[in-house]
Amino acid sequence: MAAPRKYPDELRERATRMAVELRADPATKQGAIARVAEQLGMHPETLRNWVRQAEVDGGVRPGTTTAEAERIAKLEQENRELRRANHILRTSAAFFAAELDRPTSR
């Protein structure tokens, strides 16, 4: 289960949009993230990470998109579950094979 978010999604989208728009204009590019973060009462590094991820998702910057990261996480979870199931099956097969090899005393 993911940790609760400190900032609502609406604020995140608004802040990211504002910072990207200000960074597009060469006159306001310098310090745009810090100004927006100060206006909205958040840490500049938080907003900088959001802007980076938005650029990756938009194809402007190379990296793993949000959709790809979710897909990778799901595949890793499925992989863990399958490994666990295989371990259980191997262990139970070995147990029952050992039971069949034991001599019966009747």
Biopython code that builds the backbone (N, CA, C, O; Angstrom):
import numpy as np
from Bio.PDB.StructureBuilder import StructureBuilder

atoms = [
    (1, "MET", "N", (0.833, -1.168, 0.000)),
    (1, "MET", "CA", (0.000, 0.000, 0.000)),
    (1, "MET", "C", (0.887, 1.244, 0.000)),
    (1, "MET", "O", (1.841, 1.330, 0.774)),
    (2, "ALA", "N", (0.580, 2.183, -0.848)),
    (2, "ALA", "CA", (1.386, 3.387, -0.976)),
    (2, "ALA", "C", (1.131, 4.338, 0.199)),
    (2, "ALA", "O", (0.069, 4.325, 0.821)),
    (3, "ALA", "N", (2.117, 5.137, 0.467)),
    (3, "ALA", "CA", (1.987, 6.119, 1.539)),
    (3, "ALA", "C", (1.008, 7.209, 1.105)),
    (3, "ALA", "O", (0.889, 7.499, -0.086)),
    (4, "PRO", "N", (0.309, 7.811, 2.063)),
    (4, "PRO", "CA", (-0.618, 8.891, 1.694)),
    (4, "PRO", "C", (0.152, 10.084, 1.128)),
    (4, "PRO", "O", (1.283, 10.352, 1.535)),
    (5, "ARG", "N", (-0.457, 10.784, 0.202)),
    (5, "ARG", "CA", (0.203, 11.917, -0.439)),
    (5, "ARG", "C", (0.023, 13.174, 0.404)),
    (5, "ARG", "O", (-1.040, 13.420, 0.973)),
    (6, "LYS", "N", (1.086, 13.954, 0.465)),
    (6, "LYS", "CA", (1.065, 15.177, 1.242)),
    (6, "LYS", "C", (0.269, 16.267, 0.520)),
    (6, "LYS", "O", (-0.403, 17.082, 1.152)),
    (7, "TYR", "N", (0.355, 16.269, -0.814)),
    (7, "TYR", "CA", (-0.316, 17.286, -1.614)),
    (7, "TYR", "C", (-1.376, 16.621, -2.484)),
    (7, "TYR", "O", (-1.131, 15.547, -3.032)),
    (8, "PRO", "N", (-2.548, 17.235, -2.624)),
    (8, "PRO", "CA", (-3.591, 16.655, -3.477)),
    (8, "PRO", "C", (-3.174, 16.677, -4.954)),
    (8, "PRO", "O", (-2.343, 17.486, -5.367)),
    (9, "ASP", "N", (-3.762, 15.781, -5.730)),
    (9, "ASP", "CA", (-3.432, 15.677, -7.152)),
    (9, "ASP", "C", (-3.729, 16.975, -7.904)),
    (9, "ASP", "O", (-2.999, 17.348, -8.822)),
    (10, "GLU", "N", (-4.793, 17.652, -7.513)),
    (10, "GLU", "CA", (-5.160, 18.906, -8.179)),
    (10, "GLU", "C", (-4.060, 19.950, -8.011)),
    (10, "GLU", "O", (-3.708, 20.640, -8.968)),
    (11, "LEU", "N", (-3.516, 20.070, -6.800)),
    (11, "LEU", "CA", (-2.429, 21.014, -6.549)),
    (11, "LEU", "C", (-1.186, 20.606, -7.324)),
    (11, "LEU", "O", (-0.484, 21.452, -7.879)),
    (12, "ARG", "N", (-0.925, 19.341, -7.359)),
    (12, "ARG", "CA", (0.239, 18.829, -8.082)),
    (12, "ARG", "C", (0.155, 19.180, -9.569)),
    (12, "ARG", "O", (1.126, 19.664, -10.152)),
    (13, "GLU", "N", (-0.998, 18.937, -10.174)),
    (13, "GLU", "CA", (-1.170, 19.238, -11.595)),
    (13, "GLU", "C", (-1.065, 20.740, -11.856)),
    (13, "GLU", "O", (-0.429, 21.162, -12.821)),
    (14, "ARG", "N", (-1.685, 21.540, -10.998)),
    (14, "ARG", "CA", (-1.658, 22.993, -11.168)),
    (14, "ARG", "C", (-0.236, 23.522, -11.036)),
    (14, "ARG", "O", (0.205, 24.322, -11.861)),
    (15, "ALA", "N", (0.481, 23.088, -10.015)),
    (15, "ALA", "CA", (1.850, 23.553, -9.796)),
    (15, "ALA", "C", (2.752, 23.145, -10.954)),
    (15, "ALA", "O", (3.570, 23.938, -11.421)),
    (16, "THR", "N", (2.603, 21.919, -11.410)),
    (16, "THR", "CA", (3.423, 21.440, -12.522)),
    (16, "THR", "C", (3.139, 22.254, -13.778)),
    (16, "THR", "O", (4.061, 22.663, -14.483)),
    (17, "ARG", "N", (1.858, 22.487, -14.052)),
    (17, "ARG", "CA", (1.481, 23.259, -15.245)),
    (17, "ARG", "C", (2.050, 24.674, -15.166)),
    (17, "ARG", "O", (2.588, 25.183, -16.149)),
    (18, "MET", "N", (1.930, 25.314, -13.993)),
    (18, "MET", "CA", (2.450, 26.675, -13.823)),
    (18, "MET", "C", (3.961, 26.715, -14.039)),
    (18, "MET", "O", (4.462, 27.601, -14.731)),
    (19, "ALA", "N", (4.684, 25.774, -13.461)),
    (19, "ALA", "CA", (6.140, 25.760, -13.579)),
    (19, "ALA", "C", (6.576, 25.493, -15.018)),
    (19, "ALA", "O", (7.523, 26.113, -15.500)),
    (20, "VAL", "N", (5.901, 24.584, -15.704)),
    (20, "VAL", "CA", (6.259, 24.278, -17.096)),
    (20, "VAL", "C", (5.999, 25.492, -17.979)),
    (20, "VAL", "O", (6.805, 25.804, -18.856)),
    (21, "GLU", "N", (4.877, 26.184, -17.755)),
    (21, "GLU", "CA", (4.576, 27.377, -18.548)),
    (21, "GLU", "C", (5.606, 28.475, -18.312)),
    (21, "GLU", "O", (6.041, 29.126, -19.262)),
    (22, "LEU", "N", (6.002, 28.689, -17.056)),
    (22, "LEU", "CA", (6.998, 29.717, -16.758)),
    (22, "LEU", "C", (8.371, 29.349, -17.308)),
    (22, "LEU", "O", (9.124, 30.229, -17.725)),
    (23, "ARG", "N", (8.701, 28.081, -17.314)),
    (23, "ARG", "CA", (10.003, 27.653, -17.836)),
    (23, "ARG", "C", (10.053, 27.748, -19.352)),
    (23, "ARG", "O", (11.139, 27.831, -19.924)),
    (24, "ALA", "N", (8.903, 27.737, -20.015)),
    (24, "ALA", "CA", (8.874, 27.839, -21.477)),
    (24, "ALA", "C", (9.257, 29.242, -21.931)),
    (24, "ALA", "O", (9.815, 29.404, -23.016)),
    (25, "ASP", "N", (8.968, 30.260, -21.119)),
    (25, "ASP", "CA", (9.291, 31.642, -21.460)),
    (25, "ASP", "C", (10.719, 31.937, -21.007)),
    (25, "ASP", "O", (11.023, 31.821, -19.820)),
    (26, "PRO", "N", (11.608, 32.321, -21.944)),
    (26, "PRO", "CA", (13.003, 32.581, -21.560)),
    (26, "PRO", "C", (13.164, 33.686, -20.521)),
    (26, "PRO", "O", (14.126, 33.673, -19.753)),
    (27, "ALA", "N", (12.243, 34.635, -20.488)),
    (27, "ALA", "CA", (12.353, 35.748, -19.532)),
    (27, "ALA", "C", (12.091, 35.296, -18.105)),
    (27, "ALA", "O", (12.646, 35.868, -17.167)),
    (28, "THR", "N", (11.249, 34.273, -17.922)),
    (28, "THR", "CA", (10.900, 33.830, -16.565)),
    (28, "THR", "C", (11.458, 32.449, -16.240)),
    (28, "THR", "O", (11.133, 31.879, -15.199)),
    (29, "LYS", "N", (12.295, 31.907, -17.123)),
    (29, "LYS", "CA", (12.793, 30.543, -16.926)),
    (29, "LYS", "C", (13.636, 30.415, -15.660)),
    (29, "LYS", "O", (13.477, 29.462, -14.898)),
    (30, "GLN", "N", (14.538, 31.381, -15.438)),
    (30, "GLN", "CA", (15.445, 31.320, -14.294)),
    (30, "GLN", "C", (14.668, 31.419, -12.983)),
    (30, "GLN", "O", (14.017, 32.432, -12.726)),
    (31, "GLY", "N", (14.729, 30.397, -12.169)),
    (31, "GLY", "CA", (14.103, 30.414, -10.849)),
    (31, "GLY", "C", (12.599, 30.213, -10.861)),
    (31, "GLY", "O", (11.933, 30.484, -9.862)),
    (32, "ALA", "N", (12.055, 29.745, -11.969)),
    (32, "ALA", "CA", (10.601, 29.578, -12.074)),
    (32, "ALA", "C", (10.084, 28.563, -11.065)),
    (32, "ALA", "O", (9.059, 28.790, -10.422)),
    (33, "ILE", "N", (10.786, 27.449, -10.923)),
    (33, "ILE", "CA", (10.331, 26.401, -10.007)),
    (33, "ILE", "C", (10.349, 26.898, -8.573)),
    (33, "ILE", "O", (9.416, 26.641, -7.813)),
    (34, "ALA", "N", (11.399, 27.605, -8.201)),
    (34, "ALA", "CA", (11.495, 28.117, -6.829)),
    (34, "ALA", "C", (10.381, 29.120, -6.548)),
    (34, "ALA", "O", (9.796, 29.103, -5.465)),
    (35, "ARG", "N", (10.078, 29.997, -7.514)),
    (35, "ARG", "CA", (9.013, 30.991, -7.309)),
    (35, "ARG", "C", (7.651, 30.323, -7.149)),
    (35, "ARG", "O", (6.887, 30.661, -6.245)),
    (36, "VAL", "N", (7.353, 29.374, -8.032)),
    (36, "VAL", "CA", (6.054, 28.686, -7.967)),
    (36, "VAL", "C", (5.942, 27.908, -6.664)),
    (36, "VAL", "O", (4.896, 27.933, -6.015)),
    (37, "ALA", "N", (7.004, 27.220, -6.277)),
    (37, "ALA", "CA", (6.988, 26.438, -5.041)),
    (37, "ALA", "C", (6.761, 27.347, -3.829)),
    (37, "ALA", "O", (6.016, 26.998, -2.913)),
    (38, "GLU", "N", (7.400, 28.495, -3.835)),
    (38, "GLU", "CA", (7.223, 29.427, -2.707)),
    (38, "GLU", "C", (5.787, 29.955, -2.664)),
    (38, "GLU", "O", (5.199, 30.078, -1.589)),
    (39, "GLN", "N", (5.231, 30.264, -3.829)),
    (39, "GLN", "CA", (3.869, 30.780, -3.885)),
    (39, "GLN", "C", (2.853, 29.757, -3.381)),
    (39, "GLN", "O", (1.863, 30.114, -2.742)),
    (40, "LEU", "N", (3.107, 28.489, -3.672)),
    (40, "LEU", "CA", (2.153, 27.441, -3.302)),
    (40, "LEU", "C", (2.489, 26.771, -1.967)),
    (40, "LEU", "O", (1.757, 25.891, -1.515)),
    (41, "GLY", "N", (3.591, 27.182, -1.336)),
    (41, "GLY", "CA", (3.930, 26.675, -0.012)),
    (41, "GLY", "C", (4.445, 25.250, -0.002)),
    (41, "GLY", "O", (4.061, 24.447, 0.848)),
    (42, "MET", "N", (5.315, 24.941, -0.950)),
    (42, "MET", "CA", (5.902, 23.599, -0.984)),
    (42, "MET", "C", (7.405, 23.718, -1.185)),
    (42, "MET", "O", (7.921, 24.783, -1.526)),
    (43, "HIS", "N", (8.086, 22.622, -0.969)),
    (43, "HIS", "CA", (9.536, 22.611, -1.144)),
    (43, "HIS", "C", (9.861, 22.620, -2.635)),
    (43, "HIS", "O", (9.226, 21.901, -3.407)),
    (44, "PRO", "N", (10.839, 23.424, -3.050)),
    (44, "PRO", "CA", (11.170, 23.491, -4.481)),
    (44, "PRO", "C", (11.596, 22.154, -5.087)),
    (44, "PRO", "O", (11.325, 21.889, -6.258)),
    (45, "GLU", "N", (12.260, 21.314, -4.296)),
    (45, "GLU", "CA", (12.702, 20.027, -4.841)),
    (45, "GLU", "C", (11.521, 19.123, -5.165)),
    (45, "GLU", "O", (11.572, 18.341, -6.113)),
    (46, "THR", "N", (10.457, 19.232, -4.376)),
    (46, "THR", "CA", (9.240, 18.469, -4.660)),
    (46, "THR", "C", (8.696, 18.857, -6.024)),
    (46, "THR", "O", (8.400, 17.997, -6.853)),
    (47, "LEU", "N", (8.565, 20.156, -6.249)),
    (47, "LEU", "CA", (8.050, 20.632, -7.533)),
    (47, "LEU", "C", (9.006, 20.289, -8.667)),
    (47, "LEU", "O", (8.566, 19.944, -9.764)),
    (48, "ARG", "N", (10.300, 20.379, -8.415)),
    (48, "ARG", "CA", (11.287, 20.043, -9.449)),
    (48, "ARG", "C", (11.130, 18.578, -9.879)),
    (48, "ARG", "O", (11.215, 18.269, -11.067)),
    (49, "ASN", "N", (10.903, 17.683, -8.922)),
    (49, "ASN", "CA", (10.688, 16.263, -9.255)),
    (49, "ASN", "C", (9.415, 16.074, -10.059)),
    (49, "ASN", "O", (9.394, 15.279, -10.998)),
    (50, "TRP", "N", (8.354, 16.791, -9.709)),
    (50, "TRP", "CA", (7.099, 16.694, -10.453)),
    (50, "TRP", "C", (7.278, 17.167, -11.888)),
    (50, "TRP", "O", (6.765, 16.554, -12.824)),
    (51, "VAL", "N", (8.024, 18.283, -12.056)),
    (51, "VAL", "CA", (8.248, 18.825, -13.395)),
    (51, "VAL", "C", (9.088, 17.843, -14.215)),
    (51, "VAL", "O", (8.808, 17.612, -15.391)),
    (52, "ARG", "N", (10.109, 17.274, -13.594)),
    (52, "ARG", "CA", (10.927, 16.272, -14.300)),
    (52, "ARG", "C", (10.076, 15.111, -14.789)),
    (52, "ARG", "O", (10.187, 14.695, -15.943)),
    (53, "GLN", "N", (9.222, 14.585, -13.907)),
    (53, "GLN", "CA", (8.380, 13.453, -14.279)),
    (53, "GLN", "C", (7.389, 13.852, -15.365)),
    (53, "GLN", "O", (7.106, 13.057, -16.261)),
    (54, "ALA", "N", (6.859, 15.063, -15.300)),
    (54, "ALA", "CA", (5.942, 15.531, -16.344)),
    (54, "ALA", "C", (6.663, 15.630, -17.681)),
    (54, "ALA", "O", (6.081, 15.326, -18.722)),
    (55, "GLU", "N", (7.923, 16.051, -17.663)),
    (55, "GLU", "CA", (8.704, 16.123, -18.897)),
    (55, "GLU", "C", (8.983, 14.729, -19.448)),
    (55, "GLU", "O", (8.955, 14.527, -20.662)),
    (56, "VAL", "N", (9.249, 13.777, -18.575)),
    (56, "VAL", "CA", (9.465, 12.395, -19.013)),
    (56, "VAL", "C", (8.180, 11.838, -19.610)),
    (56, "VAL", "O", (8.200, 11.219, -20.674)),
    (57, "ASP", "N", (7.061, 12.061, -18.922)),
    (57, "ASP", "CA", (5.777, 11.568, -19.419)),
    (57, "ASP", "C", (5.401, 12.220, -20.748)),
    (57, "ASP", "O", (4.763, 11.593, -21.593)),
    (58, "GLY", "N", (5.798, 13.478, -20.929)),
    (58, "GLY", "CA", (5.495, 14.198, -22.161)),
    (58, "GLY", "C", (6.450, 13.894, -23.300)),
    (58, "GLY", "O", (6.229, 14.337, -24.427)),
    (59, "GLY", "N", (7.505, 13.147, -23.023)),
    (59, "GLY", "CA", (8.460, 12.785, -24.059)),
    (59, "GLY", "C", (9.541, 13.834, -24.288)),
    (59, "GLY", "O", (10.321, 13.709, -25.233)),
    (60, "VAL", "N", (9.608, 14.861, -23.451)),
    (60, "VAL", "CA", (10.609, 15.913, -23.602)),
    (60, "VAL", "C", (11.952, 15.456, -23.055)),
    (60, "VAL", "O", (13.001, 15.845, -23.569)),
    (61, "ARG", "N", (11.924, 14.644, -22.028)),
    (61, "ARG", "CA", (13.136, 14.188, -21.344)),
    (61, "ARG", "C", (13.158, 12.660, -21.357)),
    (61, "ARG", "O", (12.110, 12.032, -21.210)),
    (62, "PRO", "N", (14.334, 12.053, -21.529)),
    (62, "PRO", "CA", (14.389, 10.585, -21.490)),
    (62, "PRO", "C", (14.212, 10.061, -20.069)),
    (62, "PRO", "O", (14.584, 10.719, -19.098)),
    (63, "GLY", "N", (13.641, 8.875, -19.969)),
    (63, "GLY", "CA", (13.445, 8.258, -18.662)),
    (63, "GLY", "C", (12.262, 7.319, -18.677)),
    (63, "GLY", "O", (11.643, 7.095, -19.717)),
    (64, "THR", "N", (11.952, 6.770, -17.508)),
    (64, "THR", "CA", (10.843, 5.835, -17.365)),
    (64, "THR", "C", (9.567, 6.614, -17.080)),
    (64, "THR", "O", (9.484, 7.352, -16.098)),
    (65, "THR", "N", (8.575, 6.445, -17.947)),
    (65, "THR", "CA", (7.315, 7.158, -17.761)),
    (65, "THR", "C", (6.547, 6.552, -16.588)),
    (65, "THR", "O", (6.861, 5.460, -16.115)),
    (66, "THR", "N", (5.544, 7.279, -16.138)),
    (66, "THR", "CA", (4.722, 6.814, -15.025)),
    (66, "THR", "C", (4.015, 5.513, -15.378)),
    (66, "THR", "O", (3.944, 4.597, -14.558)),
    (67, "ALA", "N", (3.491, 5.432, -16.604)),
    (67, "ALA", "CA", (2.795, 4.214, -17.041)),
    (67, "ALA", "C", (3.750, 3.025, -17.079)),
    (67, "ALA", "O", (3.394, 1.922, -16.665)),
    (68, "GLU", "N", (4.968, 3.256, -17.579)),
    (68, "GLU", "CA", (5.958, 2.173, -17.615)),
    (68, "GLU", "C", (6.338, 1.729, -16.206)),
    (68, "GLU", "O", (6.495, 0.535, -15.950)),
    (69, "ALA", "N", (6.486, 2.686, -15.295)),
    (69, "ALA", "CA", (6.849, 2.352, -13.915)),
    (69, "ALA", "C", (5.750, 1.517, -13.253)),
    (69, "ALA", "O", (6.040, 0.565, -12.529)),
    (70, "GLU", "N", (4.482, 1.879, -13.506)),
    (70, "GLU", "CA", (3.370, 1.092, -12.953)),
    (70, "GLU", "C", (3.373, -0.318, -13.528)),
    (70, "GLU", "O", (3.165, -1.290, -12.802)),
    (71, "ARG", "N", (3.607, -0.429, -14.832)),
    (71, "ARG", "CA", (3.638, -1.740, -15.489)),
    (71, "ARG", "C", (4.779, -2.594, -14.929)),
    (71, "ARG", "O", (4.602, -3.784, -14.671)),
    (72, "ILE", "N", (5.935, -1.987, -14.746)),
    (72, "ILE", "CA", (7.087, -2.711, -14.192)),
    (72, "ILE", "C", (6.777, -3.186, -12.774)),
    (72, "ILE", "O", (7.100, -4.318, -12.413)),
    (73, "ALA", "N", (6.157, -2.331, -11.978)),
    (73, "ALA", "CA", (5.813, -2.715, -10.597)),
    (73, "ALA", "C", (4.840, -3.889, -10.587)),
    (73, "ALA", "O", (4.986, -4.807, -9.780)),
    (74, "LYS", "N", (3.845, -3.866, -11.481)),
    (74, "LYS", "CA", (2.892, -4.975, -11.551)),
    (74, "LYS", "C", (3.586, -6.270, -11.975)),
    (74, "LYS", "O", (3.318, -7.333, -11.415)),
    (75, "LEU", "N", (4.471, -6.181, -12.957)),
    (75, "LEU", "CA", (5.189, -7.371, -13.410)),
    (75, "LEU", "C", (6.110, -7.920, -12.327)),
    (75, "LEU", "O", (6.233, -9.135, -12.178)),
    (76, "GLU", "N", (6.755, -7.038, -11.571)),
    (76, "GLU", "CA", (7.615, -7.493, -10.474)),
    (76, "GLU", "C", (6.793, -8.183, -9.388)),
    (76, "GLU", "O", (7.222, -9.191, -8.827)),
    (77, "GLN", "N", (5.608, -7.640, -9.092)),
    (77, "GLN", "CA", (4.725, -8.267, -8.106)),
    (77, "GLN", "C", (4.289, -9.651, -8.584)),
    (77, "GLN", "O", (4.301, -10.615, -7.818)),
    (78, "GLU", "N", (3.907, -9.735, -9.850)),
    (78, "GLU", "CA", (3.501, -11.028, -10.410)),
    (78, "GLU", "C", (4.654, -12.019, -10.365)),
    (78, "GLU", "O", (4.458, -13.198, -10.068)),
    (79, "ASN", "N", (5.858, -11.538, -10.661)),
    (79, "ASN", "CA", (7.044, -12.386, -10.626)),
    (79, "ASN", "C", (7.285, -12.922, -9.213)),
    (79, "ASN", "O", (7.590, -14.102, -9.041)),
    (80, "ARG", "N", (7.149, -12.053, -8.194)),
    (80, "ARG", "CA", (7.311, -12.502, -6.798)),
    (80, "ARG", "C", (6.284, -13.564, -6.434)),
    (80, "ARG", "O", (6.611, -14.559, -5.789)),
    (81, "GLU", "N", (5.037, -13.346, -6.852)),
    (81, "GLU", "CA", (3.978, -14.311, -6.548)),
    (81, "GLU", "C", (4.251, -15.656, -7.218)),
    (81, "GLU", "O", (4.052, -16.708, -6.612)),
    (82, "LEU", "N", (4.705, -15.618, -8.465)),
    (82, "LEU", "CA", (4.997, -16.864, -9.183)),
    (82, "LEU", "C", (6.182, -17.595, -8.559)),
    (82, "LEU", "O", (6.161, -18.821, -8.450)),
    (83, "ARG", "N", (7.209, -16.865, -8.152)),
    (83, "ARG", "CA", (8.354, -17.507, -7.489)),
    (83, "ARG", "C", (7.920, -18.166, -6.182)),
    (83, "ARG", "O", (8.355, -19.271, -5.857)),
    (84, "ARG", "N", (7.055, -17.473, -5.439)),
    (84, "ARG", "CA", (6.561, -18.030, -4.173)),
    (84, "ARG", "C", (5.740, -19.294, -4.435)),
    (84, "ARG", "O", (5.893, -20.290, -3.728)),
    (85, "ALA", "N", (4.872, -19.258, -5.446)),
    (85, "ALA", "CA", (4.056, -20.425, -5.768)),
    (85, "ALA", "C", (4.944, -21.596, -6.203)),
    (85, "ALA", "O", (4.703, -22.738, -5.813)),
    (86, "ASN", "N", (5.970, -21.310, -7.011)),
    (86, "ASN", "CA", (6.888, -22.369, -7.435)),
    (86, "ASN", "C", (7.627, -22.974, -6.250)),
    (86, "ASN", "O", (7.828, -24.187, -6.192)),
    (87, "HIS", "N", (8.028, -22.140, -5.314)),
    (87, "HIS", "CA", (8.723, -22.651, -4.130)),
    (87, "HIS", "C", (7.802, -23.572, -3.327)),
    (87, "HIS", "O", (8.218, -24.636, -2.869)),
    (88, "ILE", "N", (6.557, -23.152, -3.164)),
    (88, "ILE", "CA", (5.587, -23.969, -2.428)),
    (88, "ILE", "C", (5.369, -25.302, -3.144)),
    (88, "ILE", "O", (5.333, -26.353, -2.505)),
    (89, "LEU", "N", (5.224, -25.258, -4.461)),
    (89, "LEU", "CA", (5.009, -26.494, -5.225)),
    (89, "LEU", "C", (6.220, -27.421, -5.143)),
    (89, "LEU", "O", (6.064, -28.632, -4.985)),
    (90, "ARG", "N", (7.425, -26.860, -5.250)),
    (90, "ARG", "CA", (8.634, -27.699, -5.145)),
    (90, "ARG", "C", (8.726, -28.344, -3.768)),
    (90, "ARG", "O", (9.030, -29.531, -3.650)),
    (91, "THR", "N", (8.465, -27.563, -2.735)),
    (91, "THR", "CA", (8.544, -28.079, -1.368)),
    (91, "THR", "C", (7.512, -29.175, -1.132)),
    (91, "THR", "O", (7.824, -30.212, -0.547)),
    (92, "SER", "N", (6.286, -28.945, -1.588)),
    (92, "SER", "CA", (5.248, -29.961, -1.380)),
    (92, "SER", "C", (5.520, -31.207, -2.214)),
    (92, "SER", "O", (5.252, -32.320, -1.762)),
    (93, "ALA", "N", (6.049, -31.037, -3.428)),
    (93, "ALA", "CA", (6.386, -32.206, -4.251)),
    (93, "ALA", "C", (7.477, -33.034, -3.579)),
    (93, "ALA", "O", (7.414, -34.263, -3.578)),
    (94, "ALA", "N", (8.474, -32.366, -3.010)),
    (94, "ALA", "CA", (9.540, -33.087, -2.316)),
    (94, "ALA", "C", (8.989, -33.803, -1.084)),
    (94, "ALA", "O", (9.400, -34.927, -0.795)),
    (95, "PHE", "N", (8.087, -33.187, -0.368)),
    (95, "PHE", "CA", (7.494, -33.800, 0.815)),
    (95, "PHE", "C", (6.724, -35.062, 0.435)),
    (95, "PHE", "O", (6.904, -36.110, 1.055)),
    (96, "PHE", "N", (5.868, -34.966, -0.580)),
    (96, "PHE", "CA", (5.060, -36.123, -0.958)),
    (96, "PHE", "C", (5.904, -37.218, -1.608)),
    (96, "PHE", "O", (5.595, -38.402, -1.469)),
    (97, "ALA", "N", (6.965, -36.833, -2.314)),
    (97, "ALA", "CA", (7.862, -37.835, -2.876)),
    (97, "ALA", "C", (8.559, -38.604, -1.751)),
    (97, "ALA", "O", (8.748, -39.817, -1.846)),
    (98, "ALA", "N", (8.934, -37.902, -0.700)),
    (98, "ALA", "CA", (9.563, -38.561, 0.449)),
    (98, "ALA", "C", (8.574, -39.475, 1.147)),
    (98, "ALA", "O", (8.965, -40.539, 1.627)),
    (99, "GLU", "N", (7.301, -39.094, 1.217)),
    (99, "GLU", "CA", (6.264, -39.943, 1.818)),
    (99, "GLU", "C", (6.079, -41.220, 1.019)),
    (99, "GLU", "O", (5.878, -42.287, 1.599)),
    (100, "LEU", "N", (6.143, -41.132, -0.285)),
    (100, "LEU", "CA", (5.958, -42.313, -1.120)),
    (100, "LEU", "C", (7.143, -43.271, -1.014)),
    (100, "LEU", "O", (6.974, -44.483, -1.153)),
    (101, "ASP", "N", (8.341, -42.738, -0.769)),
    (101, "ASP", "CA", (9.531, -43.574, -0.665)),
    (101, "ASP", "C", (9.670, -44.264, 0.679)),
    (101, "ASP", "O", (10.469, -45.193, 0.797)),
    (102, "ARG", "N", (8.926, -43.849, 1.701)),
    (102, "ARG", "CA", (9.048, -44.452, 3.021)),
    (102, "ARG", "C", (8.415, -45.835, 3.000)),
    (102, "ARG", "O", (7.350, -46.038, 2.417)),
    (103, "PRO", "N", (9.079, -46.767, 3.638)),
    (103, "PRO", "CA", (8.473, -48.110, 3.717)),
    (103, "PRO", "C", (7.298, -48.113, 4.704)),
    (103, "PRO", "O", (7.319, -47.433, 5.730)),
    (104, "THR", "N", (6.309, -48.875, 4.369)),
    (104, "THR", "CA", (5.154, -48.983, 5.258)),
    (104, "THR", "C", (5.301, -50.213, 6.130)),
    (104, "THR", "O", (5.739, -51.263, 5.660)),
    (105, "SER", "N", (4.942, -50.092, 7.384)),
    (105, "SER", "CA", (5.050, -51.239, 8.306)),
    (105, "SER", "C", (3.640, -51.711, 8.638)),
    (105, "SER", "O", (2.943, -51.106, 9.453)),
    (106, "ARG", "N", (3.233, -52.797, 7.994)),
    (106, "ARG", "CA", (1.907, -53.360, 8.268)),
    (106, "ARG", "C", (2.009, -54.790, 8.632)),
    (106, "ARG", "O", (0.994, -55.434, 8.897)),
]
sb = StructureBuilder()
sb.init_structure("model")
sb.init_model(0)
sb.init_chain("A")
sb.init_seg("    ")
for serial, (resi, resn, name, xyz) in enumerate(atoms, 1):
    if name == "N":
        sb.init_residue(resn, " ", resi, " ")
    sb.init_atom(name, np.array(xyz, "f"), 0.0, 1.0, " ", f" {name:<3s}", serial, name[0])
structure = sb.get_structure()
